[in-house]
Amino acid sequence: MTYRGVSKETGKEVFGYLIYKKSSDEYFIATEEDIEENYIKWLDLDFVSVHAKSIAQAVGINDKNDKPIYGSISVDGVMSEGGDKFGKYICSFENGAFLLIDTHHKDFRCHLTKNIGKEFEITGSQWKEQEE
């Protein structure tokens, strides 16, 4: 399963496999390039630390521009904010299915299907790092 998150170090999106390190209560993305290039990096724990709120999971459907769609998931019991946006809708994983949810009123629920994916164009990720 492919995940996306925003690197704490660079602020850029990274893609790969999601890893949780319990001892430090931290999430990492093991990038697909690292895994394919050198298996030893798994042993060295050369992962990219990501913001938990930015984590999203690939839904297995591409949008009308053939870009993979990513949906927000529950992280530590709270929905992440990393899902792709489609205008005012955000892709989210709830009740066992990926859905499009109205970000303004939270009253629109529509199961994400291949047909819907072909109708929409991703407008960006919901998650933005807060200024401290």
ChimeraX attribute file (.defattr): number of C-alpha atoms within 10 A of each C-alpha:
attribute: neighborCount
match mode: 1-to-1
recipient: residues
	/A:1	9
	/A:2	18
	/A:3	20
	/A:4	24
	/A:5	29
	/A:6	26
	/A:7	18
	/A:8	15
	/A:9	10
	/A:10	11
	/A:11	13
	/A:12	10
	/A:13	15
	/A:14	21
	/A:15	20
	/A:16	22
	/A:17	18
	/A:18	21
	/A:19	17
	/A:20	13
	/A:21	9
	/A:22	8
	/A:23	6
	/A:24	7
	/A:25	9
	/A:26	13
	/A:27	20
	/A:28	25
	/A:29	25
	/A:30	23
	/A:31	19
	/A:32	13
	/A:33	10
	/A:34	15
	/A:35	16
	/A:36	9
	/A:37	9
	/A:38	9
	/A:39	10
	/A:40	11
	/A:41	14
	/A:42	12
	/A:43	7
	/A:44	8
	/A:45	11
	/A:46	15
	/A:47	19
	/A:48	21
	/A:49	20
	/A:50	25
	/A:51	19
	/A:52	24
	/A:53	23
	/A:54	24
	/A:55	30
	/A:56	32
	/A:57	27
	/A:58	20
	/A:59	22
	/A:60	13
	/A:61	18
	/A:62	20
	/A:63	18
	/A:64	16
	/A:65	12
	/A:66	11
	/A:67	12
	/A:68	17
	/A:69	21
	/A:70	28
	/A:71	28
	/A:72	29
	/A:73	23
	/A:74	16
	/A:75	15
	/A:76	10
	/A:77	7
	/A:78	10
	/A:79	19
	/A:80	22
	/A:81	23
	/A:82	28
	/A:83	30
	/A:84	26
	/A:85	25
	/A:86	22
	/A:87	13
	/A:88	12
	/A:89	23
	/A:90	27
	/A:91	32
	/A:92	29
	/A:93	24
	/A:94	17
	/A:95	7
	/A:96	6
	/A:97	12
	/A:98	22
	/A:99	22
	/A:100	25
	/A:101	22
	/A:102	18
	/A:103	16
	/A:104	10
	/A:105	9
	/A:106	11
	/A:107	9
	/A:108	12
	/A:109	15
	/A:110	15
	/A:111	15
	/A:112	19
	/A:113	14
	/A:114	13
	/A:115	11
	/A:116	16
	/A:117	21
	/A:118	14
	/A:119	11
	/A:120	15
	/A:121	19
	/A:122	21
	/A:123	13
	/A:124	13
	/A:125	20
	/A:126	20
	/A:127	20
	/A:128	12
	/A:129	11
	/A:130	5
	/A:131	4
	/A:132	3
